[in-house]
Amino acid sequence: MSHPTWRLEITFTEDDRTTRADAVLDVAGHHHHGWGLARRDPSDPDVPVIGEEVAAARALIRLARQLLGAAESDIEAIEQHPVHIHE
């Protein structure tokens, strides 16, 4: 019995005070993209991994909401009535 595997890619773009994460997931021919930003206050120490963690978390939250929306649409197509999946 095979188990599905989804591969997620997160790419970071950084400048002096801002980190952007782009999370991309392609599932069954559907492209999902979530993005997130983290901004470092000038008085904070420069620790890039913290900005990456925050930006990635925000990107994954957006991506998760897209996946829930896709699941709702798929269920609605089958059930023929509006559906809302709670987080």
C-alpha positions as CSV (number, residue, x, y, z in Angstrom):
1,M,0.0,0.0,0.0
2,S,1.5,3.3,-1.1
3,H,1.1,6.5,1.0
4,P,0.8,9.9,-0.7
5,T,3.7,12.2,-0.2
6,W,3.4,16.0,-0.8
7,R,6.6,18.0,-1.3
8,L,6.6,21.6,0.0
9,E,9.2,24.1,-1.0
10,I,9.9,27.3,1.0
11,T,12.1,29.9,-0.6
12,F,13.4,32.9,1.4
13,T,14.2,36.4,0.1
14,E,16.0,38.7,2.6
15,D,17.3,42.2,2.8
16,D,18.7,44.1,5.8
17,R,15.5,44.1,7.8
18,T,12.9,42.1,5.9
19,T,12.6,38.4,5.3
20,R,10.0,37.0,2.9
21,A,9.0,33.3,2.7
22,D,7.2,31.8,-0.3
23,A,5.7,28.4,0.4
24,V,4.7,26.4,-2.7
25,L,2.8,23.2,-2.9
26,D,1.5,21.5,-6.0
27,V,-1.2,18.8,-5.4
28,A,-3.1,16.9,-8.0
29,G,-2.5,19.6,-10.6
30,H,-3.4,22.5,-8.3
31,H,-0.8,25.1,-7.4
32,H,-1.0,26.5,-3.9
33,H,1.2,29.5,-2.8
34,G,1.4,31.1,0.6
35,W,3.7,34.0,1.5
36,G,4.8,35.6,4.8
37,L,6.9,38.5,5.9
38,A,9.0,39.2,9.0
39,R,10.5,42.6,9.8
40,R,13.4,43.1,12.1
41,D,13.4,46.2,14.3
42,P,16.6,48.2,13.9
43,S,17.3,47.7,17.6
44,D,17.0,43.9,17.4
45,P,20.1,41.7,16.9
46,D,20.6,40.4,13.4
47,V,19.6,36.7,13.7
48,P,18.4,35.6,10.2
49,V,17.0,32.2,11.3
50,I,14.4,34.0,13.5
51,G,13.1,36.1,10.6
52,E,13.0,32.9,8.5
53,E,11.0,31.1,11.2
54,V,8.5,33.9,11.5
55,A,8.1,34.5,7.7
56,A,7.8,30.7,7.1
57,A,5.1,30.3,9.8
58,R,3.1,33.1,8.3
59,A,3.5,31.6,4.8
60,L,2.3,28.2,6.0
61,I,-0.7,29.8,7.7
62,R,-1.7,31.3,4.4
63,L,-1.0,28.0,2.6
64,A,-3.1,26.1,5.2
65,R,-6.1,28.4,4.6
66,Q,-5.8,27.9,0.9
67,L,-5.8,24.1,1.3
68,L,-8.9,24.3,3.6
69,G,-10.6,26.4,0.9
70,A,-9.7,23.9,-1.8
71,A,-11.1,21.1,0.4
72,E,-14.3,23.1,0.9
73,S,-14.7,23.6,-2.8
74,D,-14.1,19.9,-3.5
75,I,-16.7,18.8,-0.9
76,E,-19.2,21.4,-2.1
77,A,-18.9,20.0,-5.7
78,I,-19.7,16.5,-4.3
79,E,-22.4,17.5,-1.8
80,Q,-24.0,20.3,-3.9
81,H,-24.4,22.7,-0.9
82,P,-22.1,25.2,0.8
83,V,-19.6,23.8,3.2
84,H,-17.3,25.4,5.8
85,I,-14.4,23.5,7.4
86,H,-13.5,24.8,10.8
87,E,-9.8,25.3,11.6
